[in-house]
Amino acid sequence: MPLVLLQYKMRYEKGRSLRDLAEKLSQELPAIVAPALTLSDRERLDGQVTPEDIIVHCVKSNDADVNNKDLEIVIWAHDFPERKANLEERKDAIIKGIHEFLRDWDRNVSGFVWILLQPTAFGEI
């Protein structure tokens, strides 16, 4: 269950908010992130990721934040060696999907994608 944190700037050019953009992007992120994190059947059966597996938290930044971008996307996922082997390609695939989403918006936003791989344990309650 990868976890995605999407943080957006509270204020954007001329005081406008990125809230609408961030809310729509948060709905699209599972479909963008899942294929980029999925491992092939040959690599590992427990490395399959569907959009329904992606948890997205969308939060706005505040005045105390320093040096933040308009959109900041941090992804925590399990540290499979197969994922680590081509992590840059996976990150690039996510960025490409976000760029495609942003084409529908008349905005020039700054941002980043940061994938953090680490040992994880997930269980539902």
C-alpha positions as CSV (number, residue, x, y, z in Angstrom):
1,M,0.0,0.0,0.0
2,P,2.1,3.0,-1.2
3,L,1.3,6.2,0.6
4,V,1.4,9.5,-1.4
5,L,1.5,12.9,0.2
6,L,0.5,15.7,-2.1
7,Q,1.2,19.1,-0.5
8,Y,0.1,22.2,-2.4
9,K,0.9,25.9,-1.8
10,M,-1.8,27.8,0.0
11,R,-1.2,30.8,-2.1
12,Y,-0.2,30.9,-5.7
13,E,0.2,33.7,-8.2
14,K,-1.8,36.8,-7.3
15,G,-3.2,35.1,-4.1
16,R,-5.0,32.3,-6.0
17,S,-5.1,28.9,-4.5
18,L,-3.9,25.6,-6.0
19,R,-6.7,23.8,-4.2
20,D,-8.8,22.8,-7.2
21,L,-5.8,21.7,-9.1
22,A,-4.5,19.7,-6.1
23,E,-7.8,18.0,-5.5
24,K,-8.2,16.9,-9.1
25,L,-4.6,15.7,-9.2
26,S,-5.1,13.7,-6.0
27,Q,-7.8,11.8,-7.8
28,E,-5.5,11.1,-10.7
29,L,-2.4,10.2,-8.8
30,P,-3.4,6.5,-8.0
31,A,-3.7,5.8,-11.8
32,I,-0.3,7.6,-12.4
33,V,1.6,6.1,-9.5
34,A,0.4,2.5,-9.5
35,P,1.8,1.4,-12.9
36,A,5.1,3.1,-12.1
37,L,5.5,1.2,-8.8
38,T,4.2,-2.2,-10.1
39,L,6.8,-5.0,-10.5
40,S,6.3,-7.4,-13.4
41,D,4.9,-10.9,-12.6
42,R,8.4,-12.3,-13.3
43,E,10.0,-10.0,-10.8
44,R,7.7,-10.4,-7.8
45,L,4.0,-11.3,-7.3
46,D,3.7,-9.4,-4.1
47,G,4.9,-6.2,-5.9
48,Q,1.7,-5.7,-7.9
49,V,0.1,-2.3,-7.3
50,T,-3.3,-1.2,-8.4
51,P,-4.8,2.3,-8.2
52,E,-7.0,1.0,-5.4
53,D,-3.8,0.3,-3.4
54,I,-2.6,3.9,-3.5
55,I,-3.5,6.0,-0.5
56,V,-3.3,9.8,-1.2
57,H,-3.2,12.5,1.4
58,C,-3.7,16.0,0.0
59,V,-2.7,18.8,2.3
60,K,-2.1,22.5,1.9
61,S,1.1,24.2,3.0
62,N,1.0,27.0,5.5
63,D,2.8,30.2,6.2
64,A,5.4,28.5,8.3
65,D,6.7,26.3,5.5
66,V,10.0,27.3,4.0
67,N,11.3,26.9,0.4
68,N,8.4,24.8,-0.7
69,K,7.2,24.3,-4.2
70,D,3.7,24.8,-5.6
71,L,3.1,21.0,-5.7
72,E,5.2,18.6,-3.6
73,I,4.6,14.8,-4.1
74,V,6.3,12.4,-1.7
75,I,5.7,8.7,-2.2
76,W,6.5,6.0,0.4
77,A,6.7,2.5,-0.9
78,H,8.1,-0.8,0.1
79,D,11.8,-1.2,-0.6
80,F,11.8,-4.1,-3.1
81,P,15.2,-4.6,-4.7
82,E,13.6,-4.8,-8.1
83,R,12.0,-1.4,-7.5
84,K,15.3,0.1,-6.4
85,A,17.1,-1.2,-9.5
86,N,15.3,1.3,-11.8
87,L,13.9,3.9,-9.4
88,E,14.8,6.8,-11.6
89,E,12.8,5.4,-14.5
90,R,9.8,4.9,-12.1
91,K,10.1,8.5,-10.9
92,D,10.3,9.7,-14.5
93,A,7.2,7.8,-15.4
94,I,5.3,9.5,-12.5
95,I,6.6,12.9,-13.5
96,K,5.5,12.2,-17.1
97,G,2.0,11.3,-16.0
98,I,1.8,14.5,-13.9
99,H,3.0,16.6,-16.8
100,E,0.2,15.1,-19.0
101,F,-2.3,15.9,-16.3
102,L,-1.0,19.5,-16.0
103,R,-1.4,20.1,-19.7
104,D,-5.1,20.4,-19.1
105,W,-4.5,23.3,-16.7
106,D,-3.5,26.8,-17.7
107,R,-0.8,27.1,-15.0
108,N,2.9,27.0,-14.8
109,V,3.5,25.3,-11.5
110,S,6.7,24.3,-9.7
111,G,7.0,21.0,-7.9
112,F,8.8,17.7,-7.4
113,V,8.3,14.0,-7.0
114,W,10.3,12.2,-4.3
115,I,10.0,8.4,-4.0
116,L,11.1,7.0,-0.6
117,L,11.7,3.3,-0.5
118,Q,11.9,1.7,2.9
119,P,10.9,-1.6,4.7
120,T,7.2,-1.5,5.4
121,A,4.5,-3.6,7.1
122,F,0.9,-2.9,6.3
123,G,-2.2,-4.3,8.0
124,E,-5.8,-3.3,7.9
125,I,-7.9,-2.8,11.1
